[in-house]
Amino acid sequence: MVRVFALARELAKTRRGVSYKELAERLDVSRRSLYRDRDYLSEIGFAIVEVAPSRWKLAGDPREHTWLDGARRDELLALFVAQRFLGSSNQLAMGRALARLWRRLTDADRPQLLATDEVPLSVGAGAPLRDPAPEHIVATLEAAVKSRRCVQLRYRRPESGAISERVVEPGFLHAEPSADAVYFVAWCRLRDDVRYFAVHRVVSVALLDEKPTPRPALAAANRSAAFRLWWRDRVKRVVLRFSVRAAGGIRERTWHPSQTLADTPDGGVQLTLDVAAPEELERWLLGFAADVEVIEPTWLAELLRERHAAALALPVATSIAPNRYSAKRARALSPGDNDAPQDVRQLLSPRSRRLRTNPSDR
């Protein structure tokens, strides 16, 4: 069986065919044994064809016979796509296992798209981290989760860059595709609550001998009603009204398991969610600008108004003198400027500029 399988592999990987003399030398078998193995392959359905005088191969494209090495071509493509979708979570043990599998099946150290000109698929890479977590930090956190041991870590806050030191009790590792990052979910003794620590912001970590006591909140965090990540032990209702322009995109996705949709009289849509931390929606909602109205909670509506007002108050350009700026901008970005979309040209009209630059009209 080993000899027959080896013959099938040699016939599969050649394009121009190979002579039985060469095969006998490569496999170190006699011609008589080789002929018997060839007949056996033919009997069980392998199509062996003569492509040139005394040169033989398996019928079909050699790239379609990679299953003889453990995987078919479409299976290798699926593995490639899975690795791309992993994003930053390829640092975890699962990601390393996929990398080993890829090397074993393809003899390639790094995943590369196979035969780009023949594959009708493109996979986006998202926004990968510039500085992913070092391997020893990821390995220590995985060991903490597996052994259920506390860890002492130093953590860098993204806003200020300040580094704090704390002891945490491990829960689980969470890979979040929307953020292209891995999070260490743990009970933080400093905050006396569940926290999601971005693994790439962990400066250092040390495994302690202490075993934590069971924390029901950690189990609940794994079934959290969070919009994306932020965990709370309670949920709040959020009601959002989207304009006609944004309604189509809102209707075609499931934004949260609790969502309900209702059409509005003007052709828009109202989205209702029950989420753990409504403040996590802030950045998502800011991207819709005037195409979304927060009905409840009112404090979230006020927060968005403050953010938009702060953005509107920012100077548009500081390199142009005020007395010359308006005229120059009107010439450069006039409503007739064909480089700007129609709705943008309307926003840049002289009347619109006067309204937006007069604080009393905001």
ZIWOMO-V889897 format. One record per residue. RES is the residue in three letters. OMEGA is omega as a letter, one per 40 degrees, with the letter a starting at -180 (none if undefined). Layout:
RES | OMEGA
RES | OMEGA
This chain:
MET | i
VAL | a
ARG | i
VAL | i
PHE | i
ALA | i
LEU | i
ALA | i
ARG | a
GLU | i
LEU | a
ALA | a
LYS | a
THR | i
ARG | a
ARG | a
GLY | a
VAL | a
SER | i
TYR | i
LYS | i
GLU | i
LEU | a
ALA | i
GLU | a
ARG | a
LEU | i
ASP | i
VAL | i
SER | i
ARG | a
ARG | i
SER | a
LEU | i
TYR | i
ARG | i
ASP | i
ARG | i
ASP | i
TYR | i
LEU | i
SER | a
GLU | a
ILE | i
GLY | i
PHE | a
ALA | i
ILE | a
VAL | i
GLU | a
VAL | i
ALA | a
PRO | i
SER | i
ARG | a
TRP | i
LYS | i
LEU | i
ALA | i
GLY | a
ASP | i
PRO | a
ARG | i
GLU | a
HIS | a
THR | i
TRP | i
LEU | i
ASP | i
GLY | a
ALA | i
ARG | a
ARG | a
ASP | i
GLU | i
LEU | i
LEU | i
ALA | i
LEU | i
PHE | a
VAL | i
ALA | i
GLN | i
ARG | a
PHE | a
LEU | a
GLY | a
SER | a
SER | i
ASN | i
GLN | a
LEU | a
ALA | i
MET | i
GLY | i
ARG | i
ALA | i
LEU | i
ALA | i
ARG | i
LEU | i
TRP | a
ARG | a
ARG | a
LEU | a
THR | a
ASP | i
ALA | a
ASP | a
ARG | i
PRO | i
GLN | a
LEU | a
LEU | i
ALA | a
THR | a
ASP | a
GLU | a
VAL | a
PRO | a
LEU | i
SER | a
VAL | i
GLY | a
ALA | a
GLY | i
ALA | a
PRO | i
LEU | i
ARG | a
ASP | i
PRO | a
ALA | i
PRO | a
GLU | a
HIS | i
ILE | i
VAL | a
ALA | i
THR | i
LEU | i
GLU | i
ALA | i
ALA | i
VAL | a
LYS | a
SER | a
ARG | i
ARG | i
CYS | i
VAL | i
GLN | a
LEU | i
ARG | a
TYR | a
ARG | i
ARG | a
PRO | a
GLU | a
SER | a
GLY | i
ALA | a
ILE | i
SER | i
GLU | a
ARG | i
VAL | a
VAL | i
GLU | a
PRO | i
GLY | a
PHE | i
LEU | a
HIS | i
ALA | a
GLU | a
PRO | a
SER | i
ALA | a
ASP | a
ALA | i
VAL | a
TYR | i
PHE | a
VAL | a
ALA | i
TRP | a
CYS | i
ARG | i
LEU | a
ARG | a
ASP | a
ASP | i
VAL | i
ARG | i
TYR | a
PHE | i
ALA | a
VAL | a
HIS | i
ARG | i
VAL | a
VAL | i
SER | a
VAL | i
ALA | i
LEU | a
LEU | i
ASP | a
GLU | i
LYS | a
PRO | i
THR | a
PRO | i
ARG | i
PRO | a
ALA | i
LEU | i
ALA | i
ALA | a
ALA | i
ASN | i
ARG | a
SER | i
ALA | a
ALA | i
PHE | i
ARG | a
LEU | a
TRP | a
TRP | i
ARG | i
ASP | i
ARG | i
VAL | i
LYS | i
ARG | i
VAL | i
VAL | a
LEU | i
ARG | a
PHE | a
SER | i
VAL | a
ARG | a
ALA | a
ALA | a
GLY | i
GLY | i
ILE | a
ARG | a
GLU | a
ARG | i
THR | a
TRP | a
HIS | a
PRO | a
SER | a
GLN | i
THR | a
LEU | i
ALA | i
ASP | i
THR | a
PRO | a
ASP | i
GLY | i
GLY | a
VAL | i
GLN | a
LEU | i
THR | a
LEU | i
ASP | a
VAL | a
ALA | a
ALA | a
PRO | a
GLU | i
GLU | a
LEU | a
GLU | a
ARG | i
TRP | a
LEU | i
LEU | a
GLY | i
PHE | i
ALA | a
ALA | a
ASP | i
VAL | i
GLU | i
VAL | i
ILE | i
GLU | e
PRO | a
THR | a
TRP | i
LEU | i
ALA | i
GLU | i
LEU | i
LEU | i
ARG | i
GLU | i
ARG | i
HIS | i
ALA | i
ALA | i
ALA | a
LEU | a
ALA | a
LEU | i
PRO | a
VAL | i
ALA | a
THR | a
SER | a
ILE | a
ALA | a
PRO | a
ASN | i
ARG | a
TYR | a
SER | a
ALA | a
LYS | a
ARG | i
ALA | i
ARG | a
ALA | a
LEU | a
SER | i
PRO | i
GLY | a
ASP | a
ASN | a
ASP | a
ALA | i
PRO | a
GLN | a
ASP | i
VAL | i
ARG | i
GLN | i
LEU | a
LEU | i
SER | a
PRO | a
ARG | i
SER | a
ARG | i
ARG | a
LEU | a
ARG | a
THR | i
ASN | a
PRO | a
SER | a
ASP | a
ARG | none
